[in-house]
Amino acid sequence: MTTTEHKNTNTAVNNDIEPLIEPLFAKNYSVYINHTDAGGIVYHANHLVFFENCRRDWFTKLGLNGYFLQTDDGDIQHFVVSQADLQYKRAILLDEIITVCIDKVELKPASIIFYQSIRRSTSDNSATDKTTSQILSSTKIVIACVQNLVKPEPMTNNNTNHVQADTAPMRPIRVPKELRNAIEQAISEQMNH
């Protein structure tokens, strides 16, 4: 009988503490009272708010107008969250400064998958004084690219003059080329550092 031994390559003692690695994008945010419950702990839904703000700030850094892009025909393209998988690891507390990261991005034909984390920077207080980060929460968020179809169409019923909106107010579309190019360039720049 043979057994295969797998070595753990993570040198940290705790899986929630890691050396700071270079994320695709990171931004510090202050935790205010409106983010917390009565005990001074960030309300669980506000983790999503921090993740959303980070994605929006990254798009702005890339020179994109957030979540709304306009085609040459004047149609509006935007993004909707179609899936969010969150893992809560540690409490985020009132008045602390957290770092929200976009760790990885995957481009699909009609969606973008974001792997994000919220971290607390810590110092190990040793002679090397190495800075590490503690993962407070992490997520995989899928945003779908859609186009508005909110153009009213006349009803076929001859008994009324009312107008009804299209039954599908939006339809999935491919990730816009401008956005795809900006994200691919950001990923390429990160890999070259």
Secondary structure, 3 states (H helix, E strand, C coil): CCCCCCCCCCCCCCCCEEECCCCCEEEEEECCHHHECCCCEECCHHHHHHHHHHHHHHHHHCCCCCCCEECCCCCEEEEEEEEEEEEECCCCECCCEEEEEEEEEEECCCEEEEEEEEEEEEECCCCCCCEEEEEEEEEEEEEEEEEECCCCEECCCCCCCCEECCCCCEEECCCCHHHHHHHHHHHHHHHHC
